[in-house]
Structure formats: structure tokens, C-alpha cells
Amino acid sequence: MFVFQASVLFGAEIILEDHLSQSLPGWIKSIGFAVEAVAYLTIGLTPFAAVVAALGFATVIAASWFLRKPGES
């Protein structure tokens, strides 16, 4: 999924930069750059946030398992 998303964004960037950059005003290029930057950050940060959340949940579960009193189920 990551490869597909990155490929689509990269392909759109190439198309916009090579074929449409001469005819677009500067403010549209700026908006496109901002949207592209947010898209790349989202693709990169979402898996990182998921891993951090999973490690946090695993730590809480492991701590509760290790710290439970003997005889409790």
C-alpha cells in the first residue's frame, strides 16, 4: 500500500512539474507543493505512529501481566 501511495504521488508530481508547470500560476504551484508535502508526511508518519501505539499497548499489557498477584486469573 505504501509503495502504491508513494508511486501515485510521485507520478502526479512528475506530471504536474513536467507538463503543467509552464501554464500554472505561482500560487497554484505553492498550494500543490503544500498538499504534496502533507501527503508525503502523512504516508511517512502514519506507520511510525502505529508502531509507537502498538509498543505502548504491548508495554501496558506486559506490565499488567508481570505485576499481577499470584492466584489471580
C-alpha positions, -999 to +999 in steps of 0.1 A: +000+000+000+028+024+009+045+017-025+013+024-043+006+056-025+042+069-030+041+059-066+009+078-073+021+109-055+055+107-073+038+102-107+014+131-101+044+153-091+062+144-123+032+150-145+024+184-128+060+196-128+069+185-164+037+191-183+017+217-164+043+239-147+046+264-175+009+272-176+001+273-139+003+304-118+027+305-089+001+304-061-013+271-075+022+257-076+026+267-039-007+251-029+003+219-048+036+218-031+019+222+003-006+194-004+022+172-017+043+178+014+014+170+037+006+138+017+042+126+020+044+134+057+011+115+063+024+084+044+056+085+064+042+093+099+012+070+099+032+038+102+055+053+127+026+064+149+011+029+146+043+013+157+046+036+187+010+030+197+015-008+194+046-007+216+028+014+242-001-011+243+022-040+244+041-024+273+009-019+293-003-055+287+031-069+296+033-048+328-001-058+339+007-095+332+040-093+351+026-073+380-005-093+387-008-110+421-002-148+422-035-167+423-054-141+401-065-153+367 
